[in-house]
Amino acid sequence: MSTTWHADPSVLALYAAEDLDDVRASSLEAHLLACNHCRRALAPMVPTPRLDAMWSEISTALDAPHPGLVEQVLLRFGVREHVARLLAATPSLRLSWFLAEAFALGSAALAAHHSSGTRAAGASLFLFLVLAALAPVAGVAAAFGPGVDPAYEIGIASPMRSDRLLFIRATAVLIASILIGGVAALALPDLDRTVALWLLPALGLTLTTLAVATWLQPIAAACTVGLGWLLLAAAASVATTDPLAAFQALGQVLSMVALLTSVSVLAHRRSAYEGRIPS
Amino acid sequence: MSVSTVEITDVHKRYGSTTALSGLSFDAPAGITGLLGPNGAGKTTLLRMAATVLAPDTGQLRLLGWDPSVSDERLAIRRRLGYMPQEPGFHRSFTAFEFVDYIAILKEMTERRSRHEEVRRVLALVSLESVMDRKIKTLSGGMRRRVALAQALLGDPDLLVLDEPTAGLDPEQRLRFREIVSERAADRTVLLSTHQTEDVAALCPRVIVMLDGAAMFEGTPKDLTDVATGRVWLAAERSPGARLSWRTPDGAHRNIGDAPDGADLVAPTLEDGYLLLVGERAFAEDEAA
């Protein structure tokens, strides 16, 4: 394709030097698409380093491996490329983990739905709330540490701080667990305040796990916190004859206290992750 | 005089009732230092300390002039460190490229283009460019070890800690490994453990033999070879004075130990010196028991 007019060489030189104003640059670009003559005239005016940089960028983009599904979703949500790769290496941020969590919570929610109005209703609801509250704790336990992260030893020999890596992964796990728990809760029999009763305990337990993980490895911290809380929740149910006693007002207040205390502990002790190299 | 870049002073380490290191001390200058020793001698424990992933119970380490027990100094060491563990773990669903790229991010290389170029460079160094887009779970054991070596080479580190890097590599790959490491050793420090005495003879100007958590020998490969001078001989049968003896392919017995008068002495190898040194300690323990 050719046109009947050609751009002035001085205009092309300004464009090549990126000194042409936006309006005239847009007009020239439209013309360049249709004019071989002007494209040929422009080519030698573009500085070689800039051309090399552009080719390098194109080559890098073409050669870059296609990221996996989780990484693609994270990139779509605006997560930075290198952070997405760090998260893609998280064992509890895999599709299989999400499916297992969705299956467990979905089954518990459906069981609660079907037992609505029966004697088992309270126990079914208790099971769902406990699972929803503990899911992010399990996710954090499986996010980082010896035994769960296959490249843990190479990772701790790198300059990336352990607390930063754990917090990045724990945040992503928490968000994913809350989303899955929130969707599963829609299957509960009553869409009232009950559907959100697990939320504050989940946050409190996760932050407490991270705080305890400044003394213990994450998996040991999660087991300690999770089992301890489960025993308390079960004891509260038995003692009060209310299956949901651990999720009522006192339980919510205690969860908030645990959350705030853990934030304070983490603010003071986060460097302990780094100092506690394995013995 | 060369300056020591790795200084180990009276380091002790126990795992429960097992002593892994018992008062280990040595200094290593820039260049390649090879660690030899039987299984359980403490080589891996020492290398994990040199890689800042394990702390000693007592004793001092200084790596590249820094103290790894101090947080800021440990970070400074890690910024100049490449580490290949004895049993490197992988995210098996990652491709070779993705895994090395992941480690590059942990090494604070966040700018994508330059990071990808570096990842390609180290994968090409270990001759894995053609399989870099294959998932790690589909790679052979030798290829995985080369992936582990590639990640250790990221950023051209000043201190390279390699735990049995040639295990599982075929002869051609071992030669390539020697080429890669020797090219980098001129002004950098490499600590490597191996069971392959040929690797030590070919690569290391300095060798340390470890036994029972302590250094029982420090010197050059020639010094270690000289331990067996006059103590290796050929005979038609196993000689009574031999500590170790094996039948060679041409039918003669190669004996190592206290040579009898008139023995047909032969030039020792580094392996002879190592076997004699480690074997003598083992025999001494047997006799004491």
Interface residues (C-beta under 8 A of the other chain):
Chain A: S56 E57 T60 D63 A64 P65 P67 G68 E81 H82 R85 L86 A88 A89 R94 D149 P150 A151 Y152 E153 I154 G155 I156 A157 S158 P159 M160 R161 L165 S271 E274 G275 I277 P278 S279
Chain B: R48 A51 T52 V53 L54 A55 D57 S71 R74 L75 R78 R79 L81 Y83 P85 P88 G89 F90 H91 R92 S93 F94 T95 F97 E98 F99 D101 Y102 I103 I105 L106 K107 E108 T110 R112 R113 R115 H116 E117 R120 D133 A148 Q151
